[in-house]
Amino acid sequence: MTDLVYPYLFERIALPKPWAGSRLAGFFPALAQDFPAGTGESIELADLPGASPAVRSGKARGWTLHALLEQFRPQILGASSHSMLPDFPLALKFIDTQEPLSIQVHPCDELDAGGTLKRRGKSEAWLILASEPDAVIYQGLKPGLTRQEFERALKAGLPQEALNARRAKPGDYLLNQAGMIHALGGGLTLLEIQQNSGVTLRFFDWPELGRKGRELQVKAAMAAAQFDAFLPEARRAINSEGVTALQLPGPGVPFGLQSLRVSRPARYLKDWPGFTVFTCLEGACELMARGHGELHPTELRPGDTLLVPAMFGEFEIYPREGSWLVESYAV
């Protein structure tokens, strides 16, 4: 196996946003310099045009994820990967809001006549890390409302009145499938796991907050929205020792997610054939990845995201203190 295929840590890409909060630096104090004032979004892992972070660990230091996939796609994604698209299938971000984001929607996967993925949609999920007491996420039409009633609310400049305002508390997990009308509210800090797509179609962007210059895509957004989309129940990442399955892959959701709470050495075996992504949220640890006769240790600190190629199927975690990790994967 090439010495350029091993578990990778990446440089993050901090992006200023007009709705940005100021909690990321406090949540990850050792990384405060990575989150300058105005950072609303920090890309931890992605393969988007202009946003493919570079490796910061080991012999592949300086390589982007996109460049690694061009050379070592089967080794990283797994030989059984069904996607014919050239990019990495997932993106992970930290998001920090002081004001609400635009009311928006993301398109669904586009398939060709044979059922092969032609263009990736954008289903996503949010794990709430911190929130103000009144923080909400707008998601889906209120029960009994129709497309026509949403259109009337939008024309009146009050589309949020037609949407469910869901309280968001630390430890909550929410799935947001492609086609769901939504908006993150202000006062939230969260980890976002999504399909690797940069397409956002905006209905409304709170002009009363001074954001009158941003482009809206109302016609395309109306075409992409699923007005009868099922509103998923919130799940909880429990604080007790062990693994909590937050998301299993399924129709329209090509990724899985697990919460790992570890206070003593632990060993895990994955039950999927592809890559694994670990995001450390609390407590430093050493993660040992084993596979194909190789053993690779990596030190993780809060805020780190580690991409482990498909060849590694066994993991040992040695916490320095109580550690909280999120494990993501795609199918």
C-alpha positions as CSV (number, residue, x, y, z in Angstrom):
1,M,0.0,0.0,0.0
2,T,1.3,3.4,-0.9
3,D,2.7,5.5,2.0
4,L,0.4,8.3,0.9
5,V,-2.7,6.5,2.0
6,Y,-3.3,6.7,5.7
7,P,-5.6,8.6,8.1
8,Y,-5.6,12.3,7.2
9,L,-6.0,15.5,9.2
10,F,-6.9,18.6,7.1
11,E,-6.4,22.3,7.3
12,R,-9.8,24.0,7.9
13,I,-11.2,26.8,5.8
14,A,-12.9,29.6,7.8
15,L,-15.5,31.6,5.9
16,P,-16.9,35.0,7.0
17,K,-20.7,35.2,6.9
18,P,-23.1,38.1,7.4
19,W,-25.0,36.0,10.0
20,A,-21.9,34.8,11.9
21,G,-21.9,34.2,15.6
22,S,-18.8,34.3,17.9
23,R,-19.0,31.0,19.8
24,L,-16.7,28.7,17.9
25,A,-13.5,30.1,19.4
26,G,-15.0,29.6,22.9
27,F,-16.2,26.1,22.1
28,F,-12.7,25.1,20.8
29,P,-10.4,27.5,22.8
30,A,-7.2,25.7,21.7
31,L,-8.2,26.5,18.1
32,A,-9.4,30.1,18.7
33,Q,-6.9,31.5,16.1
34,D,-8.5,29.3,13.4
35,F,-11.8,31.2,13.8
36,P,-11.2,34.9,13.2
37,A,-14.0,37.4,14.0
38,G,-16.9,37.0,11.6
39,T,-16.4,33.3,11.0
40,G,-19.8,31.7,10.4
41,E,-18.7,28.6,8.7
42,S,-15.6,26.4,9.0
43,I,-15.1,23.8,6.3
44,E,-13.5,20.8,8.0
45,L,-13.8,18.3,5.1
46,A,-15.1,18.9,1.6
47,D,-14.4,18.4,-2.1
48,L,-16.1,21.5,-3.6
49,P,-14.7,23.9,-6.2
50,G,-12.5,26.3,-4.4
51,A,-13.0,24.5,-1.1
52,S,-11.0,21.3,-0.9
53,P,-9.0,21.5,2.3
54,A,-5.3,20.5,2.2
55,V,-3.8,17.7,4.3
56,R,-1.8,18.9,7.3
57,S,-0.5,15.6,8.6
58,G,2.0,13.0,7.3
59,K,3.7,12.6,3.9
60,A,0.7,13.9,1.9
61,R,0.9,17.3,3.6
62,G,-0.3,19.9,1.2
63,W,-2.3,17.6,-1.0
64,T,-6.0,18.5,-1.4
65,L,-8.6,15.9,-0.9
66,H,-9.5,16.3,-4.6
67,A,-5.9,15.5,-5.6
68,L,-5.8,12.5,-3.3
69,L,-8.9,11.1,-4.9
70,E,-7.6,11.5,-8.4
71,Q,-4.6,9.3,-7.4
72,F,-6.0,6.9,-4.7
73,R,-9.8,6.8,-5.1
74,P,-10.3,3.0,-4.6
75,Q,-8.0,3.0,-1.6
76,I,-9.8,6.0,0.1
77,L,-13.4,5.4,-0.9
78,G,-13.3,1.6,-1.2
79,A,-13.4,-0.6,-4.2
80,S,-17.1,-1.2,-3.7
81,S,-18.0,2.6,-3.9
82,H,-21.0,2.8,-6.3
83,S,-20.7,6.5,-7.1
84,M,-19.4,7.3,-10.5
85,L,-18.9,11.0,-9.6
86,P,-15.3,12.1,-9.2
87,D,-15.7,14.0,-5.9
88,F,-15.8,13.0,-2.3
89,P,-19.4,12.2,-1.3
90,L,-19.5,14.1,2.1
91,A,-18.7,17.5,3.5
92,L,-18.4,18.4,7.2
93,K,-18.6,22.0,8.6
94,F,-18.9,23.8,11.9
95,I,-21.6,26.5,11.7
96,D,-22.0,29.4,14.1
97,T,-25.0,31.7,13.8
98,Q,-25.9,35.0,15.5
99,E,-28.7,35.8,13.0
100,P,-30.9,33.4,10.9
101,L,-29.7,32.0,7.6
102,S,-31.8,32.5,4.5
103,I,-34.9,30.4,4.1
104,Q,-33.8,27.9,1.5
105,V,-33.9,24.5,0.0
106,H,-31.4,22.1,-1.6
107,P,-32.2,19.9,-4.6
108,C,-32.5,16.1,-4.6
109,D,-30.1,13.7,-6.3
110,E,-30.4,13.6,-10.1
111,L,-30.3,10.1,-11.6
112,D,-29.9,9.1,-15.2
113,A,-32.2,6.7,-17.1
114,G,-30.4,3.7,-15.6
115,G,-30.7,4.9,-12.1
116,T,-27.0,6.0,-11.7
117,L,-26.3,9.1,-9.8
118,K,-25.8,11.9,-12.3
119,R,-25.7,15.0,-10.0
120,R,-25.5,14.9,-6.2
121,G,-28.2,16.5,-4.2
122,K,-27.8,17.8,-0.7
123,S,-29.3,16.0,2.2
124,E,-27.7,17.2,5.4
125,A,-27.8,16.7,9.2
126,W,-27.1,18.9,12.2
127,L,-25.7,18.1,15.6
128,I,-26.3,21.0,18.0
129,L,-23.2,21.8,20.1
130,A,-24.4,25.0,21.7
131,S,-27.5,27.2,21.6
132,E,-29.1,30.3,23.0
133,P,-32.3,29.5,25.0
134,D,-34.6,30.7,22.3
135,A,-32.7,29.3,19.3
136,V,-34.8,27.5,16.7
137,I,-34.4,25.8,13.3
138,Y,-37.1,26.5,10.7
139,Q,-38.0,23.3,9.0
140,G,-40.9,22.2,6.8
141,L,-44.4,23.6,6.5
142,K,-46.6,23.7,9.5
143,P,-49.2,20.9,9.6
144,G,-52.0,21.4,7.2
145,L,-50.4,24.2,5.2
146,T,-50.0,24.0,1.4
147,R,-47.6,25.3,-1.3
148,Q,-50.1,28.0,-2.1
149,E,-50.2,29.2,1.6
150,F,-46.4,29.2,1.7
151,E,-46.3,31.3,-1.5
152,R,-48.8,33.8,0.0
153,A,-46.6,34.1,3.2
154,L,-43.5,34.6,1.0
155,K,-45.1,37.4,-1.0
156,A,-46.1,39.0,2.3
157,G,-42.5,38.9,3.4
158,L,-43.3,36.5,6.3
159,P,-42.4,33.0,5.0
160,Q,-41.2,32.0,8.5
161,E,-44.8,32.1,9.7
162,A,-45.6,29.1,7.5
163,L,-42.7,27.0,8.8
164,N,-42.2,24.9,11.9
165,A,-39.9,26.6,14.4
166,R,-38.2,23.7,16.2
167,R,-36.3,24.4,19.4
168,A,-32.7,23.3,19.2
169,K,-30.8,22.2,22.3
170,P,-27.2,21.0,22.7
171,G,-27.1,17.3,21.9
172,D,-30.0,17.4,19.5
173,Y,-29.6,15.8,16.1
174,L,-31.8,16.8,13.2
175,L,-31.9,15.3,9.7
176,N,-32.8,17.7,6.8
177,Q,-33.4,15.8,3.6
178,A,-33.0,17.4,0.2
179,G,-36.2,19.1,-0.8
180,M,-37.1,20.3,2.7
181,I,-37.6,24.1,3.1
182,H,-35.5,25.2,6.1
183,A,-33.4,27.9,7.7
184,L,-31.0,27.7,10.7
185,G,-32.0,30.3,13.2
186,G,-29.7,32.6,15.1
187,G,-27.9,31.6,18.3
188,L,-26.7,28.2,17.2
189,T,-23.3,26.4,17.0
190,L,-23.4,23.0,15.3
191,L,-21.7,20.3,13.3
192,E,-23.2,19.9,9.8
193,I,-22.7,16.7,7.9
194,Q,-24.0,16.9,4.3
195,Q,-23.7,15.5,0.8
196,N,-20.9,17.1,-1.0
197,S,-22.9,19.8,-2.9
198,G,-22.7,23.5,-2.9
199,V,-26.1,24.2,-4.3
200,T,-28.4,26.3,-2.2
201,L,-31.6,27.9,-3.6
202,R,-32.9,30.8,-1.5
203,F,-36.5,31.9,-1.1
204,F,-35.9,34.8,1.4
205,D,-33.0,36.4,3.2
206,W,-34.4,38.6,6.0
207,P,-34.2,42.1,4.3
208,E,-35.0,43.7,7.7
209,L,-31.5,42.5,8.8
210,G,-29.8,44.5,6.0
211,R,-29.2,41.6,3.6
212,K,-31.0,43.1,0.6
213,G,-28.2,42.5,-1.9
214,R,-28.1,38.7,-1.8
215,E,-29.4,36.9,-4.9
216,L,-32.6,34.9,-4.5
217,Q,-33.6,31.9,-6.7
218,V,-37.3,31.7,-5.9
219,K,-38.5,30.0,-9.1
220,A,-35.8,27.3,-8.9
221,A,-36.4,26.9,-5.2
222,M,-40.2,26.4,-5.7
223,A,-39.4,23.7,-8.2
224,A,-37.0,21.9,-5.9
225,A,-39.1,22.1,-2.7
226,Q,-41.1,19.1,-1.5
227,F,-43.9,20.8,0.3
228,D,-45.2,17.6,1.8
229,A,-41.8,16.5,3.0
230,F,-41.9,14.3,6.2
231,L,-40.6,16.2,9.3
232,P,-38.2,13.8,11.0
233,E,-38.1,13.6,14.8
234,A,-35.1,15.0,16.7
235,R,-32.8,12.5,18.2
236,R,-30.4,12.9,21.1
237,A,-26.7,12.2,21.4
238,I,-26.8,10.8,24.9
239,N,-24.0,11.5,27.4
240,S,-23.5,8.0,28.6
241,E,-20.6,5.7,27.6
242,G,-20.7,4.0,24.3
243,V,-22.2,4.4,20.8
244,T,-25.4,6.1,19.8
245,A,-26.6,5.6,16.3
246,L,-27.9,8.9,15.2
247,Q,-28.5,8.2,11.5
248,L,-28.6,5.0,9.4
249,P,-28.3,5.3,5.6
250,G,-31.6,5.0,3.7
251,P,-33.5,6.4,0.7
252,G,-32.4,10.0,0.1
253,V,-29.9,9.8,2.9
254,P,-26.6,8.2,1.7
255,F,-24.7,8.6,4.9
256,G,-24.6,7.3,8.5
257,L,-23.7,8.9,11.7
258,Q,-22.8,7.7,15.2
259,S,-22.0,9.5,18.4
260,L,-19.2,7.9,20.5
261,R,-18.6,8.7,24.2
262,V,-15.4,7.2,25.5
263,S,-13.9,7.5,28.9
264,R,-11.7,4.4,28.8
265,P,-9.9,2.5,26.1
266,A,-12.3,1.1,23.5
267,R,-12.2,-0.9,20.3
268,Y,-14.6,-0.7,17.4
269,L,-15.1,-2.5,14.2
270,K,-16.9,-0.8,11.3
271,D,-19.7,-2.6,9.5
272,W,-19.5,-0.7,6.2
273,P,-17.0,-1.1,3.4
274,G,-16.0,2.5,2.8
275,F,-14.2,5.3,4.5
276,T,-14.8,6.6,8.0
277,V,-14.6,10.2,9.3
278,F,-14.0,11.0,13.0
279,T,-14.7,14.4,14.4
280,C,-13.5,15.1,17.9
281,L,-15.9,17.4,19.8
282,E,-14.7,17.0,23.4
283,G,-11.6,15.5,25.1
284,A,-8.4,14.6,23.4
285,C,-7.6,11.0,22.5
286,E,-5.3,8.8,20.5
287,L,-7.1,6.9,17.7
288,M,-5.4,3.8,16.3
289,A,-6.5,2.7,12.8
290,R,-5.8,-0.9,11.8
291,G,-6.2,-2.6,8.4
292,H,-4.3,-4.7,5.8
293,G,-1.5,-5.3,8.3
294,E,-1.0,-1.6,8.9
295,L,-1.4,0.4,12.1
296,H,-1.6,4.2,12.2
297,P,-2.0,6.2,15.4
298,T,-3.3,9.8,15.3
299,E,-3.7,12.3,18.1
300,L,-7.0,14.0,18.1
301,R,-8.0,17.2,19.9
302,P,-11.3,18.9,20.1
303,G,-12.2,20.4,16.7
304,D,-10.1,17.9,14.7
305,T,-11.7,15.9,11.8
306,L,-9.9,12.7,10.6
307,L,-10.6,11.0,7.3
308,V,-9.7,7.3,7.6
309,P,-9.5,5.5,4.2
310,A,-11.6,2.4,3.5
311,M,-8.7,0.0,4.0
312,F,-8.9,0.5,7.8
313,G,-11.7,-1.3,9.5
314,E,-10.7,-1.6,13.1
315,F,-10.3,1.3,15.5
316,E,-8.9,1.6,19.0
317,I,-9.5,4.8,21.0
318,Y,-7.4,5.8,24.0
319,P,-9.0,8.9,25.6
320,R,-6.8,11.3,27.5
321,E,-10.0,12.3,29.3
322,G,-13.7,11.7,28.5
323,S,-13.9,12.1,24.7
324,W,-16.8,12.7,22.5
325,L,-16.4,11.7,18.8
326,V,-18.8,11.7,15.9
327,E,-18.3,9.0,13.3
328,S,-19.6,9.6,9.8
329,Y,-19.6,7.4,6.7
330,A,-21.2,7.2,3.3
331,V,-22.8,4.4,1.2
